[in-house]
Amino acid sequence: MTALDGVALLAGFGAGLAVSALFFAGLAWGMHKALGSARPGPILLASFLLRAVLLLGVGFALARWLQPLSCWIGYMAAFFAARTVAVRRARAPRPSATEDR
């Protein structure tokens, strides 16, 4: 059985949080631009490709430099944590413009 490397796990988690935050910020930006566009398809495709290349590229680079299993576990855990936060923020009720502040 392979032992987990704590440094690789934490490095993967830290890098995963940063890259996942960029991933979901890019998703929000791409959706915002696509919803205001007459042709949303190319915007959504370009946004997805850039986000996927960034996410996978950083993940593979980390796995190459560090212990791969530990790194990927931390990286994926950070992605799912960031996804949970992004989904909760997206579902949160937003105050309307007519409400008193």
Secondary structure by P-SEA (a helix, b strand, c coil): cccccaaaaaaaaaaaaaaaaaaaaaaaaaaaaaaacccaaaaaaaaaaaaaaaaaaaaaaaaaacccaaaaaaaaaaaaaaaaaaaaaaacccccccccc
